[in-house]
Amino acid sequence: MTAGENRSEGIVREYLLLGLRLGASMDGFVDSWFGDPALTRKVEAESPVAPAELARHATRLRAELPDSGLDPTRQRYLSAQLTALECAALRIAGTRMPFLQEVRCYFDVDISAGDPGQYAAAHDELAELLPGRGDLKTRLDAYYERNRIPADRLGRAVQRVSDELRPRARALFGLPAAERVDYEVVHGKPWNAFNRYLGGFHSKVALDDRAGHAIAALPILVTHEAYPGHHTDHCLKEAGLVVERGHAEQLITLVNTPQCLIAEGTAERAHTVLPGAGWGAWVAEILAAEGIHNDGDLAERVLTLVRRLLPARQDAAILLHDRGADPDEVVGYLERWLLLPDERARHMVDFLTDPLWRAYTVTYIEGDRLVGEWLAARPAHESAAERYLRLLREPLLPSDLRRELGET
């Protein structure tokens, strides 16, 4: 091994240790880790490292990158990640900073509030799709209730959709033969679904039993968490970047980083690539074999409109943390534009005020926007699947996508 290889591997090792130490400082910061267990044991045996020192460590590592011997792509990736880790450590240490600056450091993006006029237009279209008595929120809740999947049938329904998507994802993207996803249904979680990647091409996906409240949400859960979303993303990066090319920095996934924004944007757009347009009728046919019936075309149209309302979640974060809005005011904003009941709106505000997760909704909203625009801008000769495959194989950053889109 050359001196340059020693230096580059040393910096990557220090990056991994820094991520694990931040995880020891804030539970949940490490989303997945399947690297050397000796590094885990080392961190577990240490006395806690002060967050301010972790921030200084991130700064030092970033300064060492130009002389590291790493190729420019890996240097750019690690520099963006280390910028985020420095910011996260400073936040844990109690440093205050403007929210939009925090978002920029974490995710390599600038954000702004959405347009309520667009939400109102989506409301009008939903009202046409869901005629009946009561206001739109009441009619939408009634639609969800009519299309509820009982908790005791959720696991089987998800497995059926996953079994149909898996061979198609393998054919399109070349998944490793040994890959697999195990599903479990849990209760009382703050999320609908959660992918825990274990390494070795294996994921465990937990589904909250309320995730089946509407049939339309089910295929999006599977595409987001598994095929061709998070699980597929992890598998192809492990196979290509880690195993074939030795990019050990991909052994760890850390929240509040550019890596997460691209991953969540990729997962949010997964259903547009596989199964693609017309997925509602496709899923309805699969579920009919399980005795679960719905109007697939209507389900697809309703969910497409509801997704146009989701940027209101990012608006809520901006209102809370940038504009100093009262939490009750933000609850009212979410009730109005996202058509949420009071309890769900308050739960969302709780999530947005959690020290770890307060900015994370940006990964879904801005990630979806950026990845969606980048996919739509593909050359005429490139299919949607070919374009999407780059997201799965390459360590792309938000700045990479903006550059290709001609944005600053």
Residue, then its C-alpha position, 0 to 999 in steps of 0.5 A: m500500500t502506498a503512502g497516498e493510499n494510506r492517507s486516503e484510507g485514513i481520512v475515510r476511516e476518520y470520517l466513519l469514526l466521526g459519523l459513529r461518534l455523532g451517532a453516540s451523541m444523538d440517537g438516530f443520527v446514524d441511519s445505517w452502518f454495515g462497516d468494520p465492527a472494530l470501529t463500532r467497538k472503538v467508539e463504544a469504548e471511548s468516553p463521550v467526545a464533546p460535540a464542539e470537538l467533533a465539529r473541529h474534527a470535521t473541519r480538519l478532515r475537510a481541510e485535508l481532502p485536497d491532499s488526500g489522494l482521493d479522486p475529485t468525485r470522492q473529495r466533493y462528496l466527503s466535503a459536502q458530507l463533512t460540512a453537514l457533520e460540522c453543522a450537526a455537531l455545532r447544533i448538538a453543542g448548542t450553537r444557534m444559527p439561522f434555519l435556512q443556513e442550517v438547511r444549506c449546510y446540511f443538505d447543499v440546497d436553498i429552500s423557500a416557501g411554496d405557493p398556497g395558490q397551487y395548494a388551492a388549485a389542487h384542492d379544487e381538483l380534489a373536490e371534483l374527484l371527491p364529490g359529496r357532503g361536507d367540506l373537502k377535508t371531511r370528504l377526503d377522510a371518508y375516502y381514506e376510510r372507504n379504502r382502508i386496509p385492515a392492519d391484519r392484512l397490511g403485511r400480506a398486501v405489501q408483500r404481494v406488491s413487493d413480490e411483483l416489483r422485485p423481478r422488474a427492479r432486478a431486470l431494470f437495474g441489475l440487483p444482486a442475486a442475494e438481495r432480499v427485503d423482510y417486512e414487519v408490521v409494527h404499531g404506534k410509530p411516528w412514521n409510515a414505514f422505515n427501511r433499516y439497511l443491514g448490509g449484505f444486500h439485506s433490508k428490514v422494512a417496518l410498516d406502521d399498522r396505520a400505513g394501510h389507511a388508504i390503498a393508494a398509499l401502499p404501492i408508494l410505500v413499497t416503491h419508496e422503501a424497497y423496489p426501486g427505492h431505498h433498498t435498491d439504492h443501498c444494494l447497488k451502492e454497496a455492490g458497485l461503490v463499496v465492493e467493486r471500487g472500495h468507497a468505504e465512505q458509503l458504508i454509513t448513512l447519516v441523517n441531515t446530510p446531502q446523501c440523505l436528500i438525494a436518497e429521499g428524493t430518489a425514493e420519492r420519485a421511485h414510483t414514477v419509474l417503476p411501475g410508472a404511470g398507470w400504477g393505480a390500475w396495476v396495483a388494484e389488479i394485484l390486490a384484487a387477488e387478495g380480496i382488497h378492491n378499489d378504483g385504482d385509477l381514482a386512487e392514483r389521481v387522488l394521491t397525485l393531487v395529495r402529493r402536490l400539497l406536501p410542500a406545505r410540510q416544508d412551509a411549516a418548518i420555515l414558518l416555525h424556525d425561520r419566521g418565528a411562527d407560533p406552533d398553533e399557527v403552524v398547526g392551522y396552516l397544516e390543517r388548512w393546506l394539507l387537509l389534516p385533522d388536528e391530531r395529525a397536524r400537531h404530531m407533524v409539528d412535534f416532528l418539526t420541533d425535534p432536535l434531530w428531525r426538525a429540518y429533515t422534511v426538506t429531504y423529502i420536499e426539496g429532494d423530490r423537486l430536485v430529483g424530479e426536475w433532473l429526471a425530467a431533463r434527461p436527454a431524448h435518447e435516455s430512458a427514465a430507468e437509465r437516468y434513474l440508474r445513475l442515482l442508484r449507482e453514483p454518489l451524486l450530490p444536490s450540487d451535481l444535479r443543479r449543475e446538470l440542470g444549469e442551476t447555480 
